[in-house]
Amino acid sequence: MTGLSRAQVTRLIRQYRQRGELVPARYRRHRFAGKYTFADVELLATVDEEGQT
């Protein structure tokens, strides 16, 4: 009903009992590190345009 697993609910209940409040955790998306910088992309685009003419 809440969309939370049993383990998550158990952790929240324990946190509430210990602290008297619930502190929501910020959602942090896991991302792969960027391989190319913006300057790299611009350079690749320039080289690609040069090769097509």
KOLTORFI-206386 format. One line per 2 residues: number of its first residue (from 1); their letters; for each residue z, y, x of N, C-alpha, C. Coordinates in steps of 0.001 Angstrom, whole numbers. Layout:
REM KOLTORFI-206386
NUM	A	Z/Y/X/Z/Y/X/Z/Y/X  ...
***
This chain:
REM KOLTORFI-206386
1	MT	0/-1185/820/0/0/0/0/1256/869  699/1242/1995/765/2432/2844/-371/2472/3861
3	GL	-1016/1322/4091/-2044/1260/5113/-1468/994/6494  -168/803/6570/489/524/7844/813/-962/7926
5	SR	852/-1468/9148/1222/-2871/9334/2734/-3027/9189  3164/-4267/9074/4597/-4548/8949/5357/-4053/10181
7	AQ	4752/-4245/11382/5393/-3804/12623/5529/-2282/12664  4512/-1575/12190/4577/-111/12182/5671/388/11250
9	VT	5768/-223/10077/6806/177/9119/8182/-95/9706  8346/-1246/10382/9623/-1588/11002/9999/-556/12059
11	RL	9025/-150/12878/9284/873/13902/9684/2203/13272  9013/2583/12194/9339/3845/11530/10749/3815/10938
13	IR	11124/2684/10343/12473/2556/9774/13515/2656/10886  13270/1974/12022/14208/2027/13154/14316/3461/13677
15	QY	13185/4140/13785/13195/5528/14267/13997/6420/13320  13835/6222/12028/14564/7037/11061/16069/6768/11144
17	RQ	16441/5516/11317/17864/5179/11412/18494/5753/12680  17757/5764/13798/18304/6254/15061/18345/7777/15119
19	RG	17311/8425/14675/17198/9887/14822/17492/10672/13557  17399/10019/12421/17603/10718/11164/16382/11484/10704
21	EL	15276/11305/11418/14030/11958/11038/12860/11141/11576  11697/11386/11033/10482/10730/11513/9624/11772/12214
23	VP	9236/11460/13416/8371/12365/14174/6986/11747/14197  6025/12360/13491/4698/11765/13459/4023/11827/14836
25	AR	3359/10747/15188/2641/10692/16467/1258/11289/16270  830/12075/17240/-508/12657/17165/-1541/11566/17391
27	YR	-2620/11642/16636/-3705/10682/16811/-4527/11101/18021  -4717/10176/18932/-5508/10465/20128/-6601/9422/20253
29	RH	-7822/9879/20136/-8956/8978/20231/-9206/8633/21692  -9425/7361/21960/-9738/6916/23312/-11231/7092/23542
31	RF	-11577/7778/24614/-12978/8045/24917/-13276/7666/26351  -14511/7253/26574/-14938/6991/27938/-15130/8328/28651
33	AG	-14906/8336/29933/-15096/9557/30712/-16579/9926/30722  -16857/11223/30683/-18241/11681/30724/-18874/11373/32069
35	KY	-20096/10865/32021/-20763/10492/33256/-21544/11673/33824  -22127/12453/32932/-22948/13575/33362/-22339/14890/32882
37	TF	-22432/15907/33718/-21978/17231/33318/-23116/17930/32577  -22823/19065/31974/-23848/19829/31269/-24942/20253/32242
39	AD	-24566/20620/33459/-25548/21020/34471/-26458/19845/34828  -25909/18646/34896/-26721/17460/35178/-27753/17230/34085
41	VE	-27343/17389/32843/-28246/17188/31713/-29367/18217/31753  -29031/19472/32040/-30066/20506/32134/-31059/20183/33245
43	LL	-30563/19742/34383/-31426/19388/35498/-32342/18219/35133  -31807/17198/34481/-32623/16069/34059/-33698/16500/33067
45	AT	-33351/17398/32137/-34325/17895/31174/-35431/18672/31877  -35069/19480/32866/-36056/20260/33616/-37007/19334/34377
47	VD	-36466/18338/35038/-37285/17386/35781/-38203/16628/34831  -37697/16274/33656/-38512/15556/32671/-39671/16428/32188
49	EE	-39398/17697/31930/-40453/18608/31487/-41514/18788/32574  -41091/18881/33813/-42017/19040/34936/-42931/17825/35060
51	GQ	-42381/16658/34825/-43150/15435/34986/-44156/15216/33877  -44008/15877/32742/-44905/15689/31605/-46108/16615/31644
53	T	-46146/17575/32533/-47271/18512/32571/-48311/18097/33557
***
